[in-house]
Amino acid sequence: MAHQRLGRGAVTQAADAVKSSSHYQDNMRFTEIRLADQDKSSVWDWSFGGEHDFNRHVEFTVLDGRRVIEGTLDLASGEILR
């Protein structure tokens, strides 16, 4: 399955959601924002006729000085999942 790309609006939406978090600080810098891969077992079940609602989750990486912080965001709700 080919990786899907996020549009500019979705990237901006994800960045804004992360920046609004109480954990975000102005000195942090984004290095990556990308669409998270779906759970493989759900994709396989769907490909054989199963029904699934696939949520759009975004994985992001920010740098806080030398510290790397990775997280996952639910794009629909703006909630940081991890």
C-alpha positions in Angstrom: 0.0 0.0 0.0 1.5 3.3 -1.1 1.9 6.1 1.5 -0.6 8.8 1.2 0.5 12.4 1.5 -1.0 15.1 3.7 -2.1 18.2 2.0 -0.8 21.6 3.1 -4.0 22.4 5.1 -3.8 19.1 7.0 -0.1 19.8 7.9 -1.0 23.2 9.1 -3.9 21.8 11.1 -1.7 19.2 12.8 1.1 21.8 13.5 -1.5 24.2 15.0 -3.0 21.4 17.2 0.5 20.4 18.5 1.4 24.1 19.1 -1.8 24.6 21.2 -0.7 21.8 23.5 0.4 22.8 27.0 3.6 20.8 26.4 4.7 22.8 23.3 7.3 25.5 23.8 8.3 28.2 21.3 11.8 26.9 21.0 10.6 23.5 19.6 11.0 22.8 15.9 9.1 20.4 13.7 11.2 17.9 11.7 8.4 15.8 10.4 4.6 15.6 10.1 3.2 12.7 8.2 0.1 10.5 7.9 0.3 7.5 10.2 0.1 4.0 8.8 -3.2 2.2 9.5 -3.3 -0.9 11.6 -2.3 -3.7 9.2 -4.8 -6.2 10.6 -7.7 -3.7 10.1 -6.5 -3.0 6.5 -6.3 -6.7 5.7 -9.8 -7.3 7.2 -11.2 -4.3 5.2 -9.5 -5.6 1.9 -11.5 -8.9 2.4 -14.8 -7.2 2.8 -14.7 -6.1 6.5 -16.1 -2.8 7.6 -13.8 -0.2 9.3 -13.7 3.4 10.0 -10.2 4.5 9.4 -9.2 7.5 11.5 -6.6 9.9 10.1 -3.8 10.0 12.6 -0.7 12.1 12.1 2.7 11.2 13.4 4.9 14.2 14.2 8.5 14.7 15.4 9.7 17.9 17.1 13.1 18.9 18.4 13.5 20.5 21.8 17.1 21.4 21.7 18.8 18.0 21.5 15.8 16.1 22.7 13.6 14.4 20.1 9.9 14.2 20.8 7.6 11.9 18.8 3.9 11.8 19.0 0.6 10.9 17.3 -2.3 13.2 16.8 -5.9 12.4 15.8 -6.4 14.8 12.9 -10.2 14.9 13.3 -10.3 15.8 17.0 -6.9 17.5 17.3 -6.2 15.3 20.3 -2.6 14.2 21.0 -2.8 10.5 21.5 0.8 10.0 22.6 
